[in-house]
Amino acid sequence: MIQHTVVFKLKYPKGSAEEKTFLEAANKLSTLPGVQNFECLRQISKKNNFDYGLSMVFNGTKEYDAYNNHSDHIAFVETFWLRDVVDFMEIDYEGIRFRSLYVL
């Protein structure tokens, strides 16, 4: 199991039409094959400079690689991500199996 998480800051003000357009486009990633437990999140802590997060789970490397190479994901990155995001951090976790449970 892989949990893919990215936190980011947009170049647009919160509540702007551009923010809405970006987040709506990001939400469409939830429909790609292999994506599970998709979440689009708004940061509320003042402990970092990021404003948003995306999180999703994949059954394994095969599904995660397929997502990364999917034409809709690549189009999102090229159309929205590169244009709209000013800073980000990506973290990919692999679940550690303890008996029959995954723990992140």
C-alpha positions as CSV (number, residue, x, y, z in Angstrom):
1,M,0.0,0.0,0.0
2,I,1.3,3.5,-0.9
3,Q,-0.1,6.8,0.4
4,H,0.7,9.6,-1.9
5,T,0.5,13.0,-0.3
6,V,1.4,16.5,-1.6
7,V,1.0,19.8,0.2
8,F,1.2,23.0,-1.8
9,K,0.7,26.7,-2.1
10,L,-1.1,28.3,-5.0
11,K,-0.1,31.7,-6.4
12,Y,-3.8,32.8,-6.2
13,P,-5.6,34.2,-3.2
14,K,-7.9,32.0,-1.1
15,G,-11.4,32.1,-2.3
16,S,-10.4,33.3,-5.8
17,A,-11.9,31.9,-9.1
18,E,-8.5,30.6,-10.0
19,E,-8.3,28.7,-6.7
20,K,-11.7,27.1,-7.4
21,T,-10.7,26.1,-10.9
22,F,-7.5,24.5,-9.7
23,L,-9.1,22.5,-6.9
24,E,-11.9,21.3,-9.2
25,A,-9.3,20.1,-11.7
26,A,-7.4,18.4,-8.9
27,N,-10.5,16.7,-7.6
28,K,-10.9,15.0,-11.0
29,L,-7.7,13.0,-10.2
30,S,-9.9,11.0,-7.8
31,T,-11.5,9.3,-10.8
32,L,-8.2,7.9,-12.2
33,P,-7.8,4.1,-12.0
34,G,-6.2,2.8,-8.8
35,V,-6.9,6.0,-6.8
36,Q,-8.5,5.2,-3.4
37,N,-9.4,7.4,-0.4
38,F,-8.8,10.6,-2.3
39,E,-8.9,13.8,-0.2
40,C,-8.5,17.4,-1.1
41,L,-7.6,19.3,2.1
42,R,-7.3,22.9,3.2
43,Q,-4.4,23.6,5.7
44,I,-5.5,25.3,8.9
45,S,-2.3,25.2,10.9
46,K,0.1,28.1,11.0
47,K,3.1,25.8,11.4
48,N,4.0,25.8,7.7
49,N,3.4,28.0,4.6
50,F,1.4,25.4,2.6
51,D,-2.3,26.1,2.1
52,Y,-3.7,22.8,0.6
53,G,-3.1,19.1,0.4
54,L,-4.0,16.2,-1.8
55,S,-3.9,12.7,-0.4
56,M,-4.7,9.3,-2.0
57,V,-3.9,5.6,-1.5
58,F,-2.8,3.0,-4.0
59,N,-2.7,-0.8,-3.5
60,G,0.9,-0.9,-4.6
61,T,3.7,0.3,-6.9
62,K,2.0,-0.9,-10.1
63,E,-1.1,1.2,-9.4
64,Y,0.9,4.2,-8.3
65,D,3.1,4.1,-11.4
66,A,0.1,3.8,-13.6
67,Y,-1.4,6.9,-11.9
68,N,1.8,8.9,-12.4
69,N,1.9,7.9,-16.1
70,H,-1.8,8.3,-16.8
71,S,-2.5,10.9,-19.5
72,D,-5.0,12.8,-17.4
73,H,-2.5,13.1,-14.5
74,I,0.2,14.3,-16.9
75,A,-2.3,16.8,-18.4
76,F,-3.2,18.1,-15.0
77,V,0.5,18.7,-14.1
78,E,1.2,20.4,-17.4
79,T,-2.0,22.5,-17.5
80,F,-2.6,23.4,-13.8
81,W,0.2,22.3,-11.5
82,L,3.2,23.9,-13.3
83,R,1.2,27.2,-13.8
84,D,-0.5,27.6,-10.5
85,V,1.6,26.1,-7.7
86,V,4.4,28.2,-6.2
87,D,5.7,25.7,-3.7
88,F,5.1,22.1,-2.7
89,M,6.3,19.1,-0.9
90,E,5.5,15.5,-1.9
91,I,5.6,12.6,0.5
92,D,5.0,9.0,-0.6
93,Y,4.5,6.6,2.3
94,E,4.6,2.8,2.0
95,G,2.5,1.0,4.6
96,I,4.3,-1.2,7.0
97,R,2.6,-4.5,7.5
98,F,2.0,-5.7,11.0
99,R,0.3,-9.1,11.0
100,S,-2.8,-8.5,8.9
101,L,-3.0,-4.7,9.3
102,Y,-1.2,-1.8,7.5
103,V,0.0,1.0,9.7
104,L,1.1,4.3,8.3
